[in-house]
């Protein structure tokens, strides 16, 4: 269940999606991306949608194009100490002091007919400020954060590190 800060006024909004059909969402689940996402500069408003309750994945759905959605995951579910190295200007745009003041997600790519080969983009995380509804895709300046990191290998490594 997504929790939202009280500073944002919540109203219901109807949203058309390819994955879920037409749904009702709280306006607090909508984030404004002043610069869009990389490759989608014209798309500046997205809704964060929860998937199945037992799934680590969420959806970042365009509010204007029902066919444009991205699968997200919390990178800390894969790498417990994941912290993107960002520019000060990125933090200022979100009106935060550090990346710890927002939620962090990464985009997952799942190849058709080969879900076991899914990858995550650790270099281009999505930062969401729940207090003001601002979102931003940033570039992490950390050599360990690749664009196509294999999700299953990261999960296996995480289980090995935790002793599971």
N, CA, C and O of each residue as an XYZ file, in Angstrom:
656
protein
N       0.840     -1.177      0.000
C       0.000      0.000      0.000
C       0.882      1.235      0.000
O       1.827      1.315      0.784
N       0.598      2.184     -0.848
C       1.373      3.409     -0.915
C       0.882      4.388      0.135
O      -0.321      4.608      0.278
N       1.822      4.980      0.874
C       1.443      5.996      1.844
C       1.899      7.343      1.330
O       2.961      7.461      0.720
N       1.097      8.351      1.579
C       1.394      9.681      1.075
C       1.458     10.673      2.223
O       0.771     10.511      3.232
N       2.278     11.689      2.070
C       2.373     12.744      3.066
C       1.088     13.558      3.079
O       0.394     13.637      2.065
N       0.769     14.159      4.208
C      -0.482     14.890      4.361
C      -0.484     16.240      3.651
O      -1.555     16.821      3.477
N       0.667     16.764      3.233
C       0.724     18.075      2.607
C      -0.004     18.119      1.264
O      -0.403     19.197      0.824
N      -0.181     17.010      0.624
C      -0.812     16.971     -0.694
C      -2.306     16.740     -0.555
O      -2.749     15.873      0.198
N      -3.073     17.527     -1.289
C      -4.522     17.368     -1.294
C      -4.878     16.157     -2.134
O      -4.415     16.019     -3.267
N      -5.700     15.281     -1.577
C      -6.053     14.059     -2.280
C      -7.456     14.151     -2.855
O      -8.414     14.465     -2.149
N      -7.562     13.875     -4.139
C      -8.838     13.798     -4.834
C      -8.762     12.573     -5.728
O      -7.671     12.103     -6.051
N      -9.890     12.067     -6.120
C      -9.910     10.914     -7.017
C      -9.834     11.393     -8.463
O     -10.393     12.429     -8.823
N      -9.135     10.620     -9.274
C      -8.989     10.943    -10.689
C      -9.146      9.653    -11.489
O      -8.684      8.594    -11.063
N      -9.795      9.743    -12.642
C      -9.940      8.592    -13.532
C      -8.738      8.547    -14.463
O      -8.336      9.565    -15.025
N      -8.173      7.361    -14.618
C      -6.982      7.195    -15.440
C      -7.154      5.987    -16.351
O      -7.509      4.900    -15.894
N      -6.902      6.183    -17.641
C      -6.942      5.076    -18.603
C      -5.553      4.454    -18.688
O      -4.558      5.157    -18.862
N      -5.496      3.125    -18.564
C      -4.224      2.412    -18.654
C      -4.395      1.195    -19.549
O      -5.484      0.633    -19.662
N      -3.306      0.806    -20.178
C      -3.346     -0.404    -20.997
C      -3.373     -1.649    -20.105
O      -4.089     -2.609    -20.390
N      -2.593     -1.622    -19.033
C      -2.454     -2.809    -18.180
C      -3.662     -3.064    -17.286
O      -4.020     -4.218    -17.050
N      -4.294     -2.004    -16.785
C      -5.363     -2.160    -15.797
C      -6.728     -1.676    -16.279
O      -7.705     -1.755    -15.535
N      -6.811     -1.179    -17.507
C      -8.061     -0.602    -17.996
C      -8.262      0.783    -17.393
O      -7.288      1.449    -17.043
N      -9.495      1.220    -17.269
C      -9.790      2.515    -16.661
C      -9.922      2.321    -15.159
O     -10.701      1.490    -14.692
N      -9.147      3.103    -14.408
C      -9.119      2.956    -12.952
C      -9.286      4.316    -12.277
O      -9.090      5.363    -12.895
N      -9.650      4.274    -11.005
C      -9.721      5.473    -10.173
C      -8.479      5.480     -9.283
O      -8.158      4.479     -8.641
N      -7.783      6.621     -9.252
C      -6.604      6.742     -8.395
C      -6.707      8.028     -7.589
O      -7.434      8.950     -7.960
N      -5.978      8.082     -6.491
C      -5.885      9.311     -5.718
C      -4.916     10.247     -6.422
O      -3.891      9.810     -6.944
N      -5.237     11.527     -6.435
C      -4.360     12.499     -7.086
C      -2.982     12.533     -6.432
O      -2.014     12.954     -7.066
N      -2.877     12.099     -5.184
C      -1.591     12.044     -4.509
C      -0.638     11.019     -5.090
O       0.550     11.028     -4.767
N      -1.136     10.133     -5.944
C      -0.283      9.140     -6.605
C       0.297      9.686     -7.903
O       1.024      8.986     -8.607
N      -0.030     10.955     -8.224
C       0.432     11.571     -9.473
C       1.628     12.472     -9.180
O       1.621     13.257     -8.232
N       2.650     12.338    -10.017
C       3.886     13.100     -9.862
C       4.158     13.906    -11.120
O       3.909     13.458    -12.239
N       4.674     15.104    -10.904
C       5.018     16.005    -12.000
C       6.517     15.914    -12.266
O       7.330     16.131    -11.367
N       6.875     15.593    -13.502
C       8.268     15.503    -13.938
C       8.522     16.685    -14.873
O       8.181     16.616    -16.054
N       9.109     17.762    -14.368
C       9.259     18.984    -15.164
C      10.046     18.762    -16.451
O       9.822     19.460    -17.439
N      10.958     17.804    -16.450
C      11.765     17.522    -17.639
C      11.401     16.188    -18.285
O      12.118     15.713    -19.166
N      10.306     15.585    -17.860
C       9.916     14.289    -18.399
C      10.904     13.217    -17.982
O      11.691     13.402    -17.054
N      10.852     12.099    -18.679
C      11.820     11.022    -18.482
C      12.734     10.992    -19.692
O      12.378     11.512    -20.749
N      13.907     10.389    -19.550
C      14.834     10.319    -20.676
C      14.173      9.604    -21.846
O      13.706      8.472    -21.720
N      14.143     10.287    -22.981
C      13.502      9.749    -24.173
C      12.026     10.099    -24.266
O      11.388      9.831    -25.284
N      11.479     10.695    -23.211
C      10.057     11.056    -23.169
C       9.895     12.433    -22.523
O       9.133     12.595    -21.570
N      10.611     13.412    -23.045
C      10.618     14.755    -22.457
C       9.240     15.399    -22.442
O       8.953     16.225    -21.575
N       8.382     15.031    -23.396
C       7.049     15.636    -23.480
C       6.071     15.042    -22.468
O       5.008     15.614    -22.227
N       6.414     13.922    -21.885
C       5.554     13.277    -20.883
C       5.977     13.766    -19.499
O       7.014     13.352    -18.981
N       5.184     14.635    -18.910
C       5.596     15.277    -17.663
C       4.729     14.922    -16.454
O       4.947     15.451    -15.365
N       3.765     14.046    -16.630
C       2.912     13.671    -15.502
C       2.691     12.165    -15.506
O       2.234     11.589    -16.493
N       3.025     11.541    -14.380
C       2.914     10.092    -14.247
C       2.247      9.734    -12.930
O       2.363     10.456    -11.940
N       1.556      8.620    -12.936
C       0.948      8.083    -11.719
C       1.724      6.846    -11.290
O       2.108      6.024    -12.122
N       1.952      6.720     -9.997
C       2.602      5.544     -9.439
C       1.510      4.573     -9.011
O       0.705      4.874     -8.130
N       1.495      3.409     -9.646
C       0.446      2.418     -9.404
C       1.049      1.156     -8.806
O       2.082      0.669     -9.265
N       0.401      0.639     -7.791
C       0.846     -0.608     -7.181
C       0.424     -1.768     -8.069
O      -0.638     -1.733     -8.691
N       1.253     -2.783     -8.120
C       0.904     -4.007     -8.839
C       0.211     -4.959     -7.882
O      -0.534     -4.527     -7.003
N       0.449     -6.230     -8.045
C      -0.113     -7.234     -7.137
C       0.490     -7.043     -5.749
O       1.637     -6.617     -5.611
N      -0.289     -7.358     -4.736
C       0.157     -7.123     -3.360
C       1.413     -7.916     -2.996
O       2.179     -7.483     -2.136
N       1.638     -9.057     -3.627
C       2.803     -9.879     -3.318
C       3.962     -9.648     -4.289
O       4.926    -10.415     -4.304
N       3.867     -8.595     -5.096
C       4.885     -8.324     -6.109
C       5.754     -7.133     -5.707
O       5.247     -6.160     -5.149
N       7.056     -7.200     -5.986
C       7.922     -6.053     -5.699
C       7.825     -4.955     -6.768
O       8.448     -3.901     -6.637
N       7.054     -5.203     -7.811
C       6.996     -4.271     -8.930
C       5.845     -3.281     -8.809
O       4.777     -3.604     -8.288
N       6.086     -2.066     -9.302
C       5.070     -1.028     -9.396
C       5.053     -0.547    -10.840
O       5.896     -0.941    -11.646
N       4.087      0.305    -11.158
C       3.972      0.860    -12.501
C       4.064      2.369    -12.429
O       3.465      2.986    -11.548
N       4.806      2.970    -13.342
C       4.819      4.417    -13.523
C       4.077      4.666    -14.827
O       4.620      4.470    -15.913
N       2.835      5.098    -14.704
C       1.907      5.219    -15.829
C       1.759      6.679    -16.239
O       1.476      7.538    -15.404
N       1.952      6.959    -17.533
C       1.682      8.301    -18.047
C       0.205      8.610    -17.834
O      -0.647      7.743    -18.023
N      -0.097      9.844    -17.441
C      -1.495     10.232    -17.272
C      -2.106     10.697    -18.587
O      -3.319     10.886    -18.678
N      -1.266     10.883    -19.613
C      -1.760     11.365    -20.902
C      -1.805     10.285    -21.978
O      -2.617     10.363    -22.900
N      -0.942      9.282    -21.870
C      -0.842      8.229    -22.879
C      -1.018      6.872    -22.194
O      -0.107      6.386    -21.524
N      -2.179      6.273    -22.365
C      -2.461      5.010    -21.674
C      -1.526      3.882    -22.085
O      -1.428      2.876    -21.383
N      -0.836      4.034    -23.215
C       0.073      2.993    -23.702
C       1.504      3.162    -23.182
O       2.367      2.329    -23.460
N       1.757      4.239    -22.428
C       3.109      4.494    -21.931
C       3.166      4.256    -20.425
O       2.607      5.016    -19.634
N       3.848      3.194    -20.057
C       4.023      2.857    -18.643
C       5.360      2.150    -18.476
O       5.844      1.479    -19.388
N       5.937      2.310    -17.315
C       7.215      1.685    -17.001
C       7.042      0.822    -15.760
O       6.321      1.188    -14.831
N       7.707     -0.320    -15.754
C       7.715     -1.182    -14.574
C       8.865     -0.712    -13.688
O       9.986     -0.514    -14.157
N       8.572     -0.538    -12.399
C       9.566     -0.059    -11.447
C       9.776     -1.071    -10.332
O       8.927     -1.919    -10.059
N      10.937     -0.952     -9.699
C      11.232     -1.723     -8.493
C      12.052     -0.836     -7.565
O      12.797      0.031     -8.021
N      11.912     -1.054     -6.281
C      12.754     -0.364     -5.307
C      14.137     -1.016     -5.392
O      14.268     -2.201     -5.085
N      15.166     -0.277     -5.798
C      16.482     -0.899     -5.970
C      17.065     -1.431     -4.670
O      17.935     -2.301     -4.690
N      16.595     -0.920     -3.546
C      17.105     -1.400     -2.259
C      16.579     -2.790     -1.927
O      17.063     -3.438     -0.999
N      15.588     -3.244     -2.686
C      15.155     -4.635     -2.526
C      16.135     -5.573     -3.233
O      16.115     -6.783     -3.006
N      16.982     -5.019     -4.080
C      17.997     -5.793     -4.802
C      19.389     -5.577     -4.216
O      20.169     -6.518     -4.073
N      19.687     -4.321     -3.879
C      20.986     -3.942     -3.320
C      20.692     -3.087     -2.093
O      20.301     -1.928     -2.230
N      20.873     -3.633     -0.913
C      20.419     -2.960      0.311
C      21.040     -1.582      0.527
O      20.406     -0.707      1.117
N      22.267     -1.378      0.058
C      22.918     -0.082      0.276
C      22.913      0.806     -0.974
O      23.735      1.715     -1.091
N      21.993      0.544     -1.905
C      21.923      1.350     -3.131
C      21.605      2.807     -2.784
O      20.583      3.112     -2.169
N      22.500      3.683     -3.192
C      22.287      5.123     -3.052
C      22.854      5.784     -4.299
O      24.067      5.770     -4.506
N      21.996      6.363     -5.135
C      22.508      7.000     -6.347
C      23.299      8.262     -6.015
O      22.940      9.018     -5.112
N      24.376      8.474     -6.757
C      25.156      9.709     -6.627
C      24.563     10.708     -7.613
O      24.668     10.534     -8.827
N      23.941     11.753     -7.079
C      23.217     12.702     -7.919
C      23.836     14.090     -7.855
O      24.650     14.391     -6.982
N      23.431     14.919     -8.794
C      23.860     16.311     -8.807
C      23.047     17.109     -7.795
O      21.893     16.787     -7.514
N      23.657     18.138     -7.263
C      22.951     19.020     -6.332
C      21.728     19.638     -7.005
O      20.696     19.832     -6.363
N      21.843     19.945     -8.295
C      20.722     20.555     -9.026
C      19.517     19.609     -9.097
O      18.375     20.068     -9.115
N      19.760     18.298     -9.137
C      18.654     17.333     -9.127
C      17.915     17.380     -7.792
O      16.685     17.351     -7.751
N      18.675     17.451     -6.709
C      18.062     17.519     -5.383
C      17.285     18.822     -5.216
O      16.190     18.833     -4.654
N      17.861     19.920     -5.710
C      17.182     21.217     -5.622
C      15.880     21.215     -6.415
O      14.883     21.785     -5.972
N      15.883     20.578     -7.584
C      14.670     20.521     -8.412
C      13.545     19.778     -7.698
O      12.369     20.086     -7.888
N      13.912     18.805     -6.884
C      12.922     18.039     -6.119
C      12.608     18.682     -4.765
O      11.696     18.256     -4.057
N      13.379     19.711     -4.422
C      13.237     20.411     -3.142
C      13.517     19.484     -1.961
O      12.756     19.424     -0.995
N      14.644     18.760     -2.072
C      15.084     17.864     -1.003
C      16.555     18.125     -0.703
O      17.271     18.716     -1.511
N      16.994     17.678      0.471
C      18.386     17.851      0.885
C      19.267     16.695      0.417
O      20.424     16.896      0.047
N      18.707     15.481      0.437
C      19.475     14.305      0.020
C      18.527     13.279     -0.594
O      17.308     13.405     -0.481
N      19.090     12.272     -1.238
C      18.256     11.232     -1.845
C      17.489     10.444     -0.786
O      16.513      9.765     -1.106
N      17.916     10.528      0.453
C      17.201      9.843      1.533
C      15.885     10.531      1.889
O      15.091      9.988      2.658
N      15.650     11.723      1.335
C      14.414     12.471      1.586
C      13.316     12.153      0.574
O      12.271     12.804      0.566
N      13.545     11.165     -0.270
C      12.544     10.818     -1.287
C      12.516      9.305     -1.466
O      13.324      8.575     -0.892
N      11.571      8.862     -2.270
C      11.529      7.440     -2.615
C      12.326      7.243     -3.901
O      12.342      8.102     -4.782
N      12.978      6.104     -3.984
C      13.832      5.796     -5.130
C      13.311      4.533     -5.796
O      13.047      3.524     -5.141
N      13.170      4.613     -7.116
C      12.777      3.452     -7.906
C      13.684      3.367     -9.122
O      14.304      4.352     -9.522
N      13.753      2.181     -9.701
C      14.498      1.997    -10.942
C      13.602      1.295    -11.952
O      12.705      0.530    -11.597
N      13.872      1.579    -13.220
C      13.067      1.018    -14.307
C      13.544     -0.394    -14.633
O      14.741     -0.650    -14.763
N      12.585     -1.296    -14.760
C      12.849     -2.699    -15.085
C      12.474     -2.933    -16.546
O      11.430     -2.474    -17.010
N      13.325     -3.642    -17.253
C      13.033     -4.050    -18.628
C      12.879     -5.566    -18.642
O      13.769     -6.298    -18.207
N      11.742     -6.025    -19.147
C      11.474     -7.466    -19.217
C      11.351     -7.858    -20.682
O      10.372     -7.499    -21.337
N      12.342     -8.599    -21.210
C      12.263     -9.013    -22.616
C      11.054     -9.917    -22.859
O      10.711    -10.756    -22.027
N      10.425     -9.732    -24.001
C       9.277    -10.561    -24.359
C       9.712    -12.020    -24.438
O      10.736    -12.330    -25.047
N       8.953    -12.903    -23.835
C       9.200    -14.350    -23.822
C      10.474    -14.757    -23.089
O      10.917    -15.899    -23.216
N      11.080    -13.829    -22.313
C      12.288    -14.189    -21.560
C      12.347    -13.411    -20.244
O      13.295    -12.658    -20.020
N      11.348    -13.579    -19.370
C      11.338    -12.801    -18.128
C      12.552    -13.058    -17.239
O      12.924    -12.205    -16.433
N      13.163    -14.220    -17.383
C      14.346    -14.525    -16.581
C      15.531    -13.629    -16.944
O      16.512    -13.570    -16.202
N      15.446    -12.938    -18.068
C      16.516    -12.033    -18.503
C      16.211    -10.571    -18.183
O      16.846     -9.677    -18.741
N      15.252    -10.314    -17.296
C      14.904     -8.928    -16.976
C      16.102     -8.205    -16.379
O      16.921     -8.786    -15.666
N      16.174     -6.916    -16.697
C      17.263     -6.079    -16.201
C      16.684     -4.839    -15.525
O      15.514     -4.499    -15.699
N      17.527     -4.184    -14.760
C      17.138     -2.963    -14.060
C      18.168     -1.882    -14.378
O      19.363     -2.157    -14.481
N      17.686     -0.654    -14.531
C      18.554      0.481    -14.835
C      18.929      1.184    -13.531
O      18.196      2.050    -13.055
N      20.060      0.810    -12.964
C      20.524      1.424    -11.723
C      21.172      2.779    -11.965
O      21.332      3.565    -11.031
N      21.545      3.058    -13.204
C      22.201      4.325    -13.522
C      21.204      5.473    -13.694
O      21.573      6.637    -13.538
N      19.954      5.159    -14.011
C      18.949      6.197    -14.239
C      17.753      6.071    -13.317
O      16.635      5.867    -13.790
N      17.961      6.188    -11.996
C      16.841      6.003    -11.066
C      15.791      7.112    -11.167
O      16.053      8.211    -11.656
N      14.605      6.779    -10.689
C      13.483      7.710    -10.596
C      13.372      8.120     -9.126
O      13.245      7.266     -8.248
N      13.419      9.415     -8.865
C      13.269      9.924     -7.505
C      11.902     10.581     -7.377
O      11.506     11.364     -8.240
N      11.182     10.269     -6.308
C       9.837     10.816     -6.086
C       9.761     11.480     -4.714
O      10.053     10.863     -3.690
N       9.363     12.749     -4.717
C       9.154     13.485     -3.474
C       7.663     13.461     -3.168
O       6.881     14.150     -3.823
N       7.271     12.678     -2.183
C       5.858     12.547     -1.820
C       5.283     13.839     -1.246
O       4.077     14.071     -1.342
N       6.116     14.670     -0.660
C       5.613     15.889     -0.013
C       5.079     16.907     -1.011
O       4.083     17.579     -0.745
N       5.747     17.021     -2.172
C       5.319     18.045     -3.136
C       4.882     17.471     -4.483
O       4.495     18.225     -5.376
N       4.937     16.165     -4.639
C       4.485     15.547     -5.882
C       5.431     15.715     -7.054
O       5.025     15.568     -8.207
N       6.692     16.023     -6.769
C       7.666     16.176     -7.851
C       8.432     14.878     -8.055
O       8.772     14.177     -7.103
N       8.693     14.577     -9.324
C       9.474     13.407     -9.682
C      10.581     13.808    -10.633
O      10.491     14.829    -11.314
N      11.623     13.000    -10.675
C      12.742     13.313    -11.563
C      13.531     12.038    -11.830
O      13.808     11.258    -10.919
N      13.885     11.841    -13.097
C      14.832     10.780    -13.421
C      16.205     11.418    -13.430
O      16.411     12.458    -14.055
N      17.138     10.800    -12.739
C      18.480     11.356    -12.604
C      19.504     10.350    -13.129
O      19.177      9.199    -13.418
N      20.724     10.801    -13.242
C      21.834      9.922    -13.609
C      22.692      9.728    -12.366
O      23.152     10.697    -11.762
N      22.902      8.478    -11.988
C      23.770      8.169    -10.860
C      25.207      8.093    -11.360
O      25.526      7.314    -12.258
N      26.061      8.907    -10.767
C      27.469      8.952    -11.154
C      28.273      7.962    -10.300
O      29.215      8.332     -9.600
N      27.870      6.713    -10.383
C      28.530      5.644     -9.641
C      28.818      4.524    -10.639
O      27.898      3.975    -11.244
N      30.082      4.194    -10.805
C      30.485      3.187    -11.797
C      29.837      1.823    -11.566
O      29.740      1.028    -12.501
N      29.398      1.540    -10.355
C      28.763      0.253    -10.058
C      27.315      0.192    -10.533
O      26.724     -0.887    -10.576
N      26.743      1.331    -10.889
C      25.336      1.403    -11.281
C      25.213      1.358    -12.798
O      25.325      2.382    -13.472
N      24.983      0.176    -13.321
C      24.869     -0.014    -14.758
C      23.458      0.215    -15.266
O      22.508      0.316    -14.490
N      23.339      0.296    -16.575
C      22.052      0.531    -17.227
C      21.254     -0.765    -17.350
O      20.026     -0.738    -17.258
N      21.921     -1.885    -17.553
C      21.231     -3.175    -17.739
C      21.789     -4.218    -16.771
O      22.533     -5.117    -17.162
N      21.419     -4.081    -15.525
C      21.886     -5.010    -14.497
C      20.867     -6.146    -14.370
O      19.675     -5.880    -14.218
N      21.312     -7.402    -14.429
C      20.381     -8.542    -14.375
C      19.702     -8.672    -13.009
O      20.369     -8.860    -11.991
N      18.386     -8.571    -12.999
C      17.610     -8.582    -11.758
C      17.787     -9.886    -10.988
O      18.023     -9.856     -9.781
N      17.679    -11.026    -11.659
C      17.759    -12.301    -10.944
C      19.125    -12.504    -10.293
O      19.206    -13.045     -9.190
N      20.190    -12.081    -10.956
C      21.525    -12.200    -10.357
C      21.648    -11.290     -9.137
O      22.250    -11.669     -8.133
N      21.075    -10.085     -9.225
C      21.106     -9.176     -8.077
C      20.314     -9.751     -6.907
O      20.727     -9.633     -5.753
N      19.169    -10.377     -7.210
C      18.359    -11.002     -6.158
C      19.119    -12.150     -5.502
O      19.116    -12.287     -4.279
N      19.766    -12.968     -6.319
C      20.542    -14.095     -5.789
C      21.694    -13.594     -4.926
O      21.952    -14.141     -3.854
N      22.384    -12.558     -5.390
C      23.498    -11.994     -4.627
C      23.002    -11.415     -3.306
O      23.674    -11.539     -2.282
N      21.838    -10.787     -3.324
C      21.255    -10.226     -2.103
C      20.904    -11.297     -1.095
O      21.118    -11.123      0.105
N      20.361    -12.417     -1.583
C      20.034    -13.534     -0.685
C      21.311    -14.130     -0.100
O      21.347    -14.499      1.074
N      22.354    -14.223     -0.916
C      23.620    -14.776     -0.437
C      24.224    -13.855      0.626
O      24.758    -14.327      1.629
N      24.137    -12.525      0.401
C      24.679    -11.566      1.367
C      23.924    -11.596      2.685
O      24.508    -11.366      3.744
N      22.619    -11.879      2.625
C      21.800    -11.884      3.845
C      21.847    -13.231      4.557
O      21.314    -13.374      5.658
N      22.480    -14.212      3.933
C      22.568    -15.536      4.524
C      21.332    -16.388      4.313
O      21.185    -17.442      4.932
N      20.447    -15.934      3.443
C      19.191    -16.679      3.188
C      19.427    -17.858      2.281
O      18.490    -18.590      1.963
